Structure formats: C-alpha cells, structure tokens
Amino acid sequence: MTEADDHRAAELADAVPASLAVAICDQPRTAFANLHNELALRGFYWDDFPTVIDPSAKVHPTAWIAARNVRIGAASEIAPNATVLERCVIGENVVVGAGSVLGGVGFQTVRSAEPMIEMNHAGGLMVESRARILPGAVLATGLFRQNTLISEDVRVGSNAWSKASYARCIAWRIRS
C-alpha cells in the first residue's frame, strides 16, 4: 500500500463506530472467501441438531437422510434413491421425487490471482408444506445464513437445478 492508501485507510477507520472493525488487504475477495469458509467450517452460521423424521412420514429404504440437521414433517414422502443432505427442513405433506438431491451444494467461485476458491454453502434449504419436488431435481442450500426457500404448494420440475435462492426461477405455485 502507498502512503496515500494508508492515509485513506486511517480516515476510514476513524469513521467506523467503535463496535465495528475495519480490515484492509490487497486481495479483499480472497480474504472474504477464506474468512467465510473458515466461519462455515466452525459452525458460525448454523447450530447442529439431530435429524428428526415425523413418524407419519414415509421414507423409502433406498433414500438417504443425513444423520443430523434434517427435519422431515408429517405425512411427507421421500421416494427411492432420493438424498436429503444436512441443513434441510421439509414441511408437512411434501413429496420428494425419486433421485432428487435436497441440500446439494451450488457454486460460488471466487476468482483471484491464486487458484479459484469455492465458497462453502453454509445456509439451509426450507421446503414448505405441500410442495412437490419431482424426480431428479437438485436443490442447493443458501450460501450464507439465508435459506433457499421452496414455498408452500410449489412444484419443482424433473431434473431442475437450483443455486441457492434462485429456486423460485424454476418452480411454480399452484393457484387456488
């Protein structure tokens, strides 16, 4: 950094309230991605809980459900070979089609002078009541604290893929 950069940094630091902090570096995108990934690995964005499957839910024996951080609501159905990964909350009367993947990782790549950095998806996936996820769909978790949201009564098409909060682009709501 030049002397002028140091002066601007000092001015910025003086303007920041005492309850906050300022960090200055030559590669802010890389630093941010590395910080986010470290926080994600340490559980900063999410509190773990044991998986809970409502007794009235039907989970096919070939489906795979993560042992923690999953909730499956009453009368929901998980079809053959479906996968429900961590940080997924499924409402009541939801149908997850055969071969679907819930909680998959989307992509958020940070380009830098160094090798590219893949940012960890640290959010969750919320599937609200009466949604239908048709066979082969892949729904990613949110990138930060936010969840990818599949709203009530939404239908997600076969072989659809969503990256984080873009799920609404591939889904449609049944109007009553």
N, CA, C and O of each residue as an XYZ file, in Angstrom:
704
protein
N       0.840     -1.183      0.000
C       0.000      0.000      0.000
C       0.881      1.242      0.000
O       1.961      1.255      0.590
N       0.408      2.268     -0.663
C       1.140      3.527     -0.710
C       0.817      4.361      0.525
O      -0.063      4.014      1.314
N       1.540      5.460      0.677
C       1.281      6.366      1.801
C      -0.122      6.952      1.698
O      -0.803      7.115      2.711
N      -0.560      7.273      0.472
C      -1.918      7.803      0.269
C      -2.963      6.761      0.672
O      -3.978      7.099      1.279
N      -2.712      5.488      0.332
C      -3.625      4.413      0.730
C      -3.701      4.305      2.249
O      -4.779      4.122      2.814
N      -2.546      4.421      2.904
C      -2.519      4.379      4.370
C      -3.340      5.515      4.965
O      -4.057      5.327      5.948
N      -3.229      6.688      4.366
C      -3.977      7.852      4.859
C      -5.487      7.626      4.699
O      -6.259      7.908      5.616
N      -5.909      7.111      3.522
C      -7.338      6.828      3.286
C      -7.834      5.746      4.246
O      -8.958      5.822      4.742
N      -7.006      4.754      4.503
C      -7.385      3.685      5.433
C      -7.582      4.242      6.841
O      -8.526      3.867      7.536
N      -6.692      5.135      7.256
C      -6.821      5.743      8.589
C      -8.091      6.581      8.683
O      -8.766      6.567      9.712
N      -8.422      7.309      7.619
C      -9.664      8.097      7.610
C     -10.879      7.181      7.717
O     -11.819      7.465      8.459
N     -10.850      6.099      6.981
C     -11.952      5.138      7.031
C     -12.086      4.549      8.436
O     -13.189      4.469      8.978
N     -10.983      4.145      9.008
C     -11.009      3.556     10.346
C     -11.569      4.541     11.370
O     -12.304      4.141     12.272
N     -11.232      5.813     11.241
C     -11.748      6.832     12.168
C     -13.259      6.999     12.040
O     -13.925      7.365     13.009
N     -13.805      6.735     10.857
C     -15.241      6.922     10.619
C     -16.090      5.733     11.073
O     -17.315      5.835     11.139
N     -15.453      4.625     11.380
C     -16.184      3.409     11.763
C     -16.495      3.451     13.259
O     -15.620      3.766     14.065
N     -17.751      3.132     13.638
C     -18.093      3.103     15.070
C     -17.209      2.118     15.837
O     -16.720      1.138     15.275
N     -17.016      2.386     17.104
C     -16.127      1.573     17.945
C     -16.586      0.117     18.050
O     -15.772     -0.764     18.328
N     -17.879     -0.147     17.832
C     -18.399     -1.512     17.945
C     -18.101     -2.359     16.703
O     -18.373     -3.559     16.699
N     -17.548     -1.748     15.652
C     -17.231     -2.460     14.416
C     -15.727     -2.469     14.202
O     -14.978     -1.846     14.955
N     -15.294     -3.174     13.178
C     -13.873     -3.259     12.864
C     -13.665     -3.012     11.374
O     -14.594     -3.149     10.578
N     -12.467     -2.657     11.013
C     -12.080     -2.462      9.620
C     -10.892     -3.362      9.338
O      -9.935     -3.416     10.112
N     -10.966     -4.062      8.228
C      -9.841     -4.881      7.779
C      -9.461     -4.418      6.377
O     -10.331     -4.197      5.534
N      -8.201     -4.277      6.138
C      -7.715     -3.809      4.845
C      -6.703     -4.829      4.346
O      -5.823     -5.269      5.084
N      -6.848     -5.195      3.074
C      -5.898     -6.140      2.498
C      -5.811     -5.914      0.997
O      -6.633     -5.208      0.414
N      -4.821     -6.513      0.389
C      -4.611     -6.357     -1.049
C      -5.586     -7.177     -1.885
O      -5.878     -6.809     -3.023
N      -6.098     -8.285     -1.339
C      -6.998     -9.166     -2.085
C      -8.279     -9.368     -1.273
O      -8.454    -10.422     -0.661
N      -9.175     -8.382     -1.256
C     -10.353     -8.486     -0.387
C     -11.289     -9.642     -0.732
O     -11.857    -10.253      0.174
N     -11.461     -9.953     -1.990
C     -12.345    -11.071     -2.352
C     -11.804    -12.389     -1.815
O     -12.552    -13.198     -1.265
N     -10.512    -12.597     -1.975
C      -9.886    -13.816     -1.471
C      -9.981    -13.875      0.047
O     -10.314    -14.915      0.616
N      -9.690    -12.764      0.694
C      -9.762    -12.731      2.160
C     -11.181    -13.009      2.639
O     -11.380    -13.763      3.591
N     -12.176    -12.399      1.976
C     -13.564    -12.621      2.355
C     -13.947    -14.085      2.181
O     -14.551    -14.673      3.078
N     -13.605    -14.684      1.040
C     -13.952    -16.090      0.790
C     -13.295    -17.000      1.823
O     -13.933    -17.918      2.338
N     -12.033    -16.750      2.125
C     -11.342    -17.580      3.125
C     -11.959    -17.414      4.507
O     -12.114    -18.394      5.236
N     -12.310    -16.191      4.875
C     -12.953    -15.950      6.167
C     -14.310    -16.656      6.231
O     -14.617    -17.334      7.211
N     -15.120    -16.493      5.178
C     -16.427    -17.153      5.137
C     -16.272    -18.673      5.268
O     -16.981    -19.297      6.057
N     -15.362    -19.266      4.511
C     -15.189    -20.722      4.567
C     -14.754    -21.181      5.959
O     -15.208    -22.219      6.441
N     -13.894    -20.425      6.592
C     -13.466    -20.774      7.951
C     -14.641    -20.689      8.927
O     -14.822    -21.575      9.762
N     -15.437    -19.626      8.823
C     -16.613    -19.491      9.693
C     -17.602    -20.634      9.448
O     -18.176    -21.174     10.394
N     -17.797    -20.996      8.196
C     -18.714    -22.095      7.870
C     -18.228    -23.406      8.487
O     -19.028    -24.168      9.031
N     -16.939    -23.670      8.406
C     -16.391    -24.907      8.971
C     -16.503    -24.948     10.491
O     -16.618    -26.025     11.076
N     -16.470    -23.792     11.129
C     -16.545    -23.729     12.593
C     -17.974    -23.653     13.119
O     -18.177    -23.548     14.328
N     -18.965    -23.702     12.233
C     -20.356    -23.707     12.675
C     -20.920    -22.344     13.023
O     -21.911    -22.253     13.747
N     -20.309    -21.282     12.521
C     -20.763    -19.926     12.815
C     -22.183    -19.667     12.301
O     -22.948    -18.941     12.936
N     -22.533    -20.251     11.164
C     -23.803    -19.948     10.504
C     -24.959    -20.853     10.932
O     -26.112    -20.557     10.618
N     -24.681    -21.933     11.631
C     -25.704    -22.966     11.833
C     -25.469    -23.671     13.157
O     -24.323    -23.947     13.512
N     -26.540    -23.971     13.900
C     -26.458    -24.793     15.104
C     -26.923    -26.201     14.759
O     -28.050    -26.386     14.300
N     -26.067    -27.192     14.976
C     -26.409    -28.583     14.658
C     -27.526    -29.102     15.555
O     -27.668    -28.686     16.705
N     -28.315    -30.023     15.003
C     -29.346    -30.726     15.764
C     -29.481    -32.130     15.185
O     -29.164    -32.348     14.015
N     -29.949    -33.085     15.988
C     -30.140    -34.441     15.455
C     -31.304    -34.463     14.466
O     -32.280    -33.730     14.628
N     -31.195    -35.293     13.460
C     -32.265    -35.424     12.478
C     -33.531    -35.923     13.144
O     -33.498    -36.805     14.002
N     -34.655    -35.337     12.728
C     -35.970    -35.741     13.240
C     -36.877    -36.018     12.047
O     -37.086    -35.154     11.196
N     -37.407    -37.229     12.001
C     -38.346    -37.620     10.952
C     -39.673    -37.921     11.634
O     -39.761    -38.803     12.488
N     -40.703    -37.178     11.244
C     -42.016    -37.405     11.842
C     -42.425    -38.865     11.621
O     -42.185    -39.417     10.547
N     -43.041    -39.495     12.631
C     -43.429    -40.901     12.491
C     -44.387    -41.173     11.334
O     -44.426    -42.293     10.826
N     -45.158    -40.175     10.907
C     -46.098    -40.394      9.801
C     -45.457    -40.190      8.428
O     -46.094    -40.453      7.408
N     -44.209    -39.725      8.389
C     -43.514    -39.548      7.111
C     -43.118    -40.916      6.556
O     -42.865    -41.854      7.312
N     -43.069    -41.015      5.238
C     -42.678    -42.258      4.574
C     -41.346    -42.034      3.870
O     -41.246    -41.213      2.958
N     -40.329    -42.769      4.301
C     -39.004    -42.672      3.694
C     -38.674    -44.027      3.080
O     -38.591    -45.033      3.784
N     -38.486    -44.044      1.758
C     -38.176    -45.289      1.069
C     -36.834    -45.834      1.583
O     -35.923    -45.061      1.879
N     -36.714    -47.168      1.687
C     -35.472    -47.744      2.224
C     -34.209    -47.399      1.432
O     -33.111    -47.444      1.987
N     -34.341    -47.053      0.143
C     -33.144    -46.699     -0.631
C     -32.840    -45.196     -0.585
O     -31.837    -44.752     -1.143
N     -33.687    -44.425      0.067
C     -33.410    -42.990      0.231
C     -32.323    -42.826      1.287
O     -32.170    -43.676      2.164
N     -31.566    -41.729      1.200
C     -30.520    -41.457      2.186
C     -30.823    -40.131      2.863
O     -31.004    -39.109      2.201
N     -30.877    -40.159      4.193
C     -31.168    -38.981      5.006
C     -29.968    -38.745      5.922
O     -29.524    -39.668      6.605
N     -29.439    -37.518      5.944
C     -28.302    -37.198      6.820
C     -28.684    -37.445      8.276
O     -29.840    -37.269      8.660
N     -27.727    -37.847      9.069
C     -27.970    -38.180     10.474
C     -28.186    -36.952     11.352
O     -28.669    -37.072     12.478
N     -27.835    -35.788     10.851
C     -28.053    -34.571     11.634
C     -28.509    -33.445     10.704
O     -28.290    -33.477      9.493
N     -29.149    -32.452     11.319
C     -29.546    -31.224     10.628
C     -30.606    -31.414      9.550
O     -30.612    -30.704      8.545
N     -31.503    -32.374      9.762
C     -32.629    -32.590      8.852
C     -33.889    -32.725      9.690
O     -33.893    -33.381     10.732
N     -34.957    -32.095      9.219
C     -36.291    -32.303      9.797
C     -37.234    -32.638      8.647
O     -37.266    -31.949      7.627
N     -38.001    -33.708      8.833
C     -38.987    -34.108      7.839
C     -40.336    -34.127      8.524
O     -40.543    -34.830      9.513
N     -41.267    -33.328      7.968
C     -42.568    -33.126      8.585
C     -43.553    -34.256      8.355
O     -43.298    -35.192      7.597
N     -44.681    -34.139      9.030
C     -45.746    -35.145      8.999
C     -46.247    -35.383      7.583
O     -46.390    -34.454      6.789
N     -46.509    -36.652      7.289
C     -47.119    -37.102      6.039
C     -46.290    -36.783      4.797
O     -46.808    -36.845      3.682
N     -45.032    -36.447      4.969
C     -44.160    -36.217      3.811
C     -43.660    -37.552      3.287
O     -43.613    -38.540      4.020
N     -43.285    -37.574      2.008
C     -42.812    -38.799      1.369
C     -41.469    -38.538      0.690
O     -41.311    -37.578     -0.064
N     -40.514    -39.409      0.973
C     -39.196    -39.349      0.345
C     -39.075    -40.609     -0.514
O     -39.067    -41.722      0.013
N     -38.982    -40.436     -1.833
C     -39.043    -41.538     -2.795
C     -37.704    -42.279     -2.910
O     -36.703    -41.864     -2.327
N     -37.702    -43.383     -3.673
C     -36.479    -44.177     -3.828
C     -35.294    -43.352     -4.341
O     -35.437    -42.500     -5.218
N     -34.133    -43.630     -3.771
C     -32.858    -43.047     -4.179
C     -32.782    -41.526     -4.031
O     -31.867    -40.902     -4.568
N     -33.717    -40.931     -3.322
C     -33.620    -39.504     -3.021
C     -32.578    -39.318     -1.922
O     -32.357    -40.211     -1.104
N     -31.950    -38.163     -1.913
C     -30.936    -37.836     -0.916
C     -31.325    -36.536     -0.242
O     -31.609    -35.541     -0.909
N     -31.337    -36.545      1.088
C     -31.602    -35.330      1.854
C     -30.361    -35.086      2.706
O     -30.100    -35.800      3.675
N     -29.607    -34.066      2.325
C     -28.352    -33.747      3.000
C     -28.603    -32.808      4.175
O     -29.737    -32.399      4.424
N     -27.543    -32.476      4.885
C     -27.661    -31.628      6.076
C     -28.226    -30.252      5.752
O     -28.103    -29.747      4.636
N     -28.848    -29.666      6.770
C     -29.422    -28.328      6.761
C     -30.659    -28.232      5.865
O     -30.875    -27.235      5.177
N     -31.471    -29.307      5.894
C     -32.735    -29.321      5.160
C     -33.894    -29.463      6.145
O     -33.884    -30.324      7.025
N     -34.879    -28.607      5.976
C     -36.096    -28.680      6.777
C     -37.250    -28.828      5.796
O     -37.496    -27.956      4.962
N     -37.950    -29.945      5.914
C     -39.037    -30.286      4.994
C     -40.342    -30.223      5.764
O     -40.481    -30.846      6.817
N     -41.298    -29.471      5.238
C     -42.585    -29.291      5.911
C     -43.479    -30.512      5.820
O     -43.023    -31.614      5.514
N     -44.764    -30.300      6.092
C     -45.753    -31.383      6.081
C     -46.279    -31.620      4.671
O     -46.385    -30.695      3.865
N     -46.607    -32.882      4.390
C     -47.214    -33.280      3.116
C     -46.370    -32.894      1.908
O     -46.909    -32.535      0.861
N     -45.068    -32.966      2.047
C     -44.144    -32.690      0.943
C     -43.807    -34.016      0.266
O     -43.640    -35.033      0.940
N     -43.709    -34.009     -1.060
C     -43.279    -35.191     -1.803
C     -41.944    -34.874     -2.453
O     -41.819    -33.898     -3.193
N     -40.934    -35.715     -2.169
C     -39.611    -35.583     -2.765
C     -39.441    -36.759     -3.718
O     -39.406    -37.914     -3.293
N     -39.334    -36.455     -5.015
C     -39.300    -37.478     -6.049
C     -38.039    -38.308     -6.073
O     -37.018    -37.944     -5.491
N     -38.132    -39.425     -6.754
C     -37.025    -40.378     -6.874
C     -35.783    -39.698     -7.435
O     -35.855    -38.931     -8.395
N     -34.649    -39.992     -6.820
C     -33.373    -39.492     -7.315
C     -33.109    -38.011     -7.076
O     -32.090    -37.490     -7.531
N     -33.989    -37.334     -6.383
C     -33.763    -35.910     -6.088
C     -32.665    -35.762     -5.044
O     -32.418    -36.670     -4.251
N     -32.009    -34.603     -5.056
C     -30.994    -34.284     -4.053
C     -31.394    -32.964     -3.417
O     -31.448    -31.932     -4.086
N     -31.672    -33.004     -2.125
C     -32.005    -31.798     -1.377
C     -30.821    -31.426     -0.505
O     -30.275    -32.270      0.204
N     -30.423    -30.159     -0.558
C     -29.287    -29.705      0.222
C     -27.968    -29.841     -0.497
O     -26.909    -29.781      0.128
N     -28.017    -30.025     -1.810
C     -26.790    -30.093     -2.590
C     -26.063    -28.750     -2.550
O     -26.634    -27.739     -2.140
N     -24.840    -28.748     -2.966
C     -24.046    -27.527     -2.972
C     -24.168    -26.871     -4.339
O     -23.998    -27.520     -5.371
N     -24.464    -25.585     -4.331
C     -24.432    -24.802     -5.557
C     -22.991    -24.394     -5.801
O     -22.071    -24.988     -5.238
N     -22.790    -23.401     -6.624
C     -21.430    -22.943     -6.795
C     -21.355    -21.436     -6.628
O     -22.198    -20.680     -7.111
N     -20.337    -21.047     -5.943
C     -19.986    -19.635     -5.790
C     -18.472    -19.621     -5.773
O     -17.847    -19.917     -4.755
N     -17.895    -19.279     -6.889
C     -16.455    -19.334     -7.048
C     -15.877    -17.931     -6.996
O     -16.399    -17.011     -7.625
N     -14.805    -17.774     -6.251
C     -14.104    -16.501     -6.175
C     -12.843    -16.624     -7.017
O     -11.983    -17.465     -6.758
N     -12.752    -15.781     -8.013
C     -11.561    -15.762     -8.858
C     -10.548    -14.809     -8.250
O     -10.899    -13.741     -7.748
N      -9.297    -15.208     -8.302
C      -8.234    -14.369     -7.765
C      -6.946    -14.709     -8.496
O      -6.933    -15.553     -9.393
N      -5.877    -14.052     -8.111
C      -4.571    -14.358     -8.703
C      -4.115    -15.755     -8.299
O      -3.327    -16.394     -8.996
N      -4.626    -16.213     -7.162
C      -4.322    -17.564     -6.695
C      -5.312    -18.527     -7.354
O      -6.151    -18.096     -8.145
N      -5.228    -19.816     -7.041
C      -6.262    -20.718     -7.566
C      -7.647    -20.260     -7.104
O      -7.792    -19.649     -6.045
N      -8.652    -20.565     -7.911
C     -10.011    -20.171     -7.553
C     -10.411    -20.808     -6.226
O      -9.949    -21.893     -5.873
N     -11.286    -20.102     -5.496
C     -11.746    -20.576     -4.193
C     -13.237    -20.865     -4.305
O     -14.007    -20.013     -4.748
N     -13.647    -22.070     -3.902
C     -15.059    -22.426     -3.839
C     -15.574    -22.040     -2.468
O     -15.037    -22.486     -1.453
N     -16.616    -21.211     -2.425
C     -17.178    -20.813     -1.139
C     -18.145    -21.886     -0.648
O     -18.981    -22.382     -1.404
N     -18.015    -22.232      0.630
C     -18.896    -23.224      1.244
C     -20.315    -22.668      1.352
O     -20.508    -21.507      1.712
N     -21.286    -23.490      1.043
C     -22.672    -23.100      1.231
C     -23.035    -23.410      2.681
O     -23.104    -24.574      3.077
N     -23.264    -22.373      3.459
C     -23.467    -22.512      4.897
C     -24.912    -22.313      5.310
O     -25.233    -22.460      6.489
N     -25.789    -21.985      4.382
C     -27.209    -21.812      4.691
C     -27.936    -23.135      4.617
O     -27.317    -24.198      4.563
N     -29.241    -23.062      4.613
C     -30.046    -24.272      4.581
C     -30.993    -24.303      3.398
O     -30.931    -23.456      2.506
N     -31.866    -25.289      3.407
C     -32.934    -25.440      2.422
C     -34.223    -25.648      3.194
O     -34.326    -26.569      4.003
N     -35.197    -24.801      2.948
C     -36.513    -24.916      3.579
C     -37.521    -25.277      2.493
O     -37.680    -24.546      1.516
N     -38.195    -26.399      2.669
C     -39.254    -26.810      1.749
C     -40.550    -26.750      2.544
O     -40.767    -27.543      3.461
N     -41.406    -25.804      2.185
C     -42.634    -25.614      2.955
C     -43.702    -26.638      2.569
O     -43.560    -27.365      1.585
N     -44.744    -26.677      3.344
C     -45.794    -27.691      3.244
C     -46.400    -27.787      1.843
O     -46.567    -26.796      1.132
N     -46.715    -29.012      1.493
C     -47.418    -29.378      0.273
C     -46.636    -29.126     -1.013
O     -47.207    -29.166     -2.103
N     -45.348    -28.870     -0.895
C     -44.518    -28.735     -2.094
C     -44.273    -30.116     -2.693
O     -44.297    -31.123     -1.986
N     -44.042    -30.149     -3.982
C     -43.675    -31.390     -4.680
C     -42.375    -31.150     -5.423
O     -42.261    -30.234     -6.238
N     -41.403    -31.988     -5.126
C     -40.117    -31.950     -5.808
C     -40.117    -33.156     -6.745
O     -40.044    -34.296     -6.286
N     -40.197    -32.916     -8.038
C     -40.314    -34.016     -8.997
C     -38.966    -34.737     -9.159
O     -37.928    -34.207     -8.763
N     -38.983    -35.946     -9.740
C     -37.773    -36.775     -9.797
C     -36.571    -36.074    -10.422
O     -36.687    -35.371    -11.426
N     -35.415    -36.287     -9.797
C     -34.156    -35.821    -10.340
C     -33.800    -34.374    -10.048
O     -32.740    -33.913    -10.472
N     -34.645    -33.646     -9.342
C     -34.336    -32.246     -9.042
C     -33.173    -32.160     -8.048
O     -33.014    -33.027     -7.189
N     -32.377    -31.118     -8.176
C     -31.277    -30.859     -7.248
C     -31.468    -29.450     -6.702
O     -31.461    -28.475     -7.453
N     -31.639    -29.354     -5.382
C     -31.880    -28.067     -4.732
C     -30.734    -27.772     -3.775
O     -30.468    -28.543     -2.852
N     -30.058    -26.652     -4.002
C     -28.883    -26.288     -3.206
C     -29.284    -25.515     -1.958
O     -30.355    -24.911     -1.898
N     -28.415    -25.547     -0.976
C     -28.590    -24.740      0.226
C     -28.177    -23.301     -0.065
O     -27.550    -23.021     -1.087
N     -28.536    -22.387      0.847
C     -28.130    -20.991      0.726
C     -26.639    -20.831      0.983
O     -26.005    -21.697      1.586
N     -26.091    -19.722      0.521
C     -24.657    -19.505      0.636
C     -24.246    -19.061      2.030
O     -23.290    -19.599      2.589
N     -24.939    -18.105      2.593
C     -24.574    -17.597      3.915
C     -25.583    -18.117      4.929
O     -25.876    -19.312      4.942
N     -26.106    -17.271      5.754
C     -27.100    -17.676      6.750
C     -28.472    -17.923      6.137
O     -29.300    -18.612      6.734
N     -28.719    -17.382      4.977
C     -30.053    -17.489      4.386
C     -30.330    -18.912      3.887
O     -29.419    -19.699      3.631
N     -31.611    -19.199      3.762
C     -32.039    -20.495      3.250
C     -32.551    -20.345      1.829
O     -33.116    -19.314      1.465
N     -32.348    -21.377      1.037
C     -33.099    -21.499     -0.199
C     -34.513    -21.867      0.230
O     -34.695    -22.759      1.058
N     -35.500    -21.201     -0.316
C     -36.882    -21.416      0.100
C     -37.717    -21.953     -1.049
O     -37.789    -21.346     -2.117
N     -38.347    -23.096     -0.818
C     -39.371    -23.625     -1.712
C     -40.680    -23.403     -0.960
O     -40.937    -24.064      0.047
N     -41.502    -22.480     -1.440
C     -42.705    -22.053     -0.723
C     -43.803    -23.112     -0.752
O     -43.733    -24.083     -1.505
N     -44.811    -22.904      0.080
C     -45.973    -23.807      0.126
C     -46.562    -23.988     -1.268
O     -46.648    -23.045     -2.055
N     -46.966    -25.224     -1.554
C     -47.678    -25.579     -2.780
C     -46.873    -25.381     -4.060
O     -47.453    -25.387     -5.145
N     -45.571    -25.207     -3.970
C     -44.729    -25.033     -5.154
C     -44.406    -26.395     -5.757
O     -44.297    -27.393     -5.045
N     -44.259    -26.419     -7.057
C     -43.828    -27.610     -7.782
C     -42.483    -27.315     -8.417
O     -42.311    -26.287     -9.073
N     -41.521    -28.223     -8.222
C     -40.206    -28.092     -8.834
C     -40.094    -29.198     -9.866
O     -40.289    -30.370     -9.543
N     -39.782    -28.840    -11.109
C     -39.800    -29.776    -12.221
C     -38.717    -30.840    -12.172
O     -37.698    -30.695    -11.495
N     -38.968    -31.914    -12.909
C     -37.990    -33.006    -13.020
C     -36.679    -32.480    -13.571
O     -36.656    -31.666    -14.494
N     -35.589    -32.959    -12.992
C     -34.227    -32.613    -13.393
C     -33.909    -31.122    -13.276
O     -32.933    -30.651    -13.860
N     -34.720    -30.384    -12.532
C     -34.430    -28.962    -12.299
C     -33.272    -28.853    -11.327
O     -33.022    -29.754    -10.527
N     -32.571    -27.736    -11.411
C     -31.451    -27.469    -10.504
C     -31.580    -26.049    -10.001
O     -31.868    -25.132    -10.770
N     -31.368    -25.869     -8.719
C     -31.407    -24.511     -8.185
C     -30.116    -24.207     -7.472
O     -29.552    -25.054     -6.778
N     -29.660    -23.002     -7.649
C     -28.490    -22.500     -6.930
C     -29.009    -21.525     -5.893
O     -29.515    -20.456     -6.233
N     -28.885    -21.889     -4.650
C     -29.256    -21.032     -3.524
C     -30.644    -20.457     -3.709
O     -31.585    -21.204     -3.976
N     -30.795    -19.161     -3.576
C     -32.123    -18.563     -3.527
C     -32.801    -18.455     -4.888
O     -33.866    -17.846     -4.989
N     -32.219    -19.023     -5.928
C     -32.820    -18.949     -7.247
C     -33.895    -19.994     -7.480
O     -34.366    -20.150     -8.607
N     -34.290    -20.710     -6.447
C     -35.265    -21.785     -6.609
C     -36.561    -21.283     -7.205
O     -37.227    -22.021     -7.930
N     -36.934    -20.061     -6.923
C     -38.190    -19.538     -7.447
C     -38.183    -19.436     -8.965
O     -39.249    -19.400     -9.578
N     -37.021    -19.389     -9.580
C     -36.935    -19.303    -11.040
C     -37.372    -20.600    -11.716
O     -37.791    -20.579    -12.873
N     -37.281    -21.715    -11.018
C     -37.568    -22.999    -11.641
C     -38.828    -23.652    -11.091
O     -39.175    -24.768    -11.478
N     -39.503    -22.966    -10.201
C     -40.661    -23.551     -9.549
C     -41.892    -22.704     -9.825
O     -41.788    -21.522    -10.152
N     -43.032    -23.310     -9.693
C     -44.249    -22.542     -9.862
C     -45.223    -22.906     -8.775
O     -45.202    -24.025     -8.264
N     -46.077    -21.972     -8.418
C     -47.038    -22.159     -7.330
C     -48.396    -22.507     -7.940
O     -48.814    -21.929     -8.944
N     -49.061    -23.453     -7.315
C     -50.420    -23.804     -7.699
C     -51.343    -22.724     -7.120
O     -51.350    -22.490     -5.911
N     -52.098    -22.089     -7.967
C     -53.022    -21.037     -7.509
C     -54.376    -21.669     -7.203
O     -54.890    -22.481     -7.972
N     -54.947    -21.270     -6.047
C     -56.264    -21.813     -5.690
C     -57.347    -20.805     -5.975
O     -58.523    -21.080     -5.739
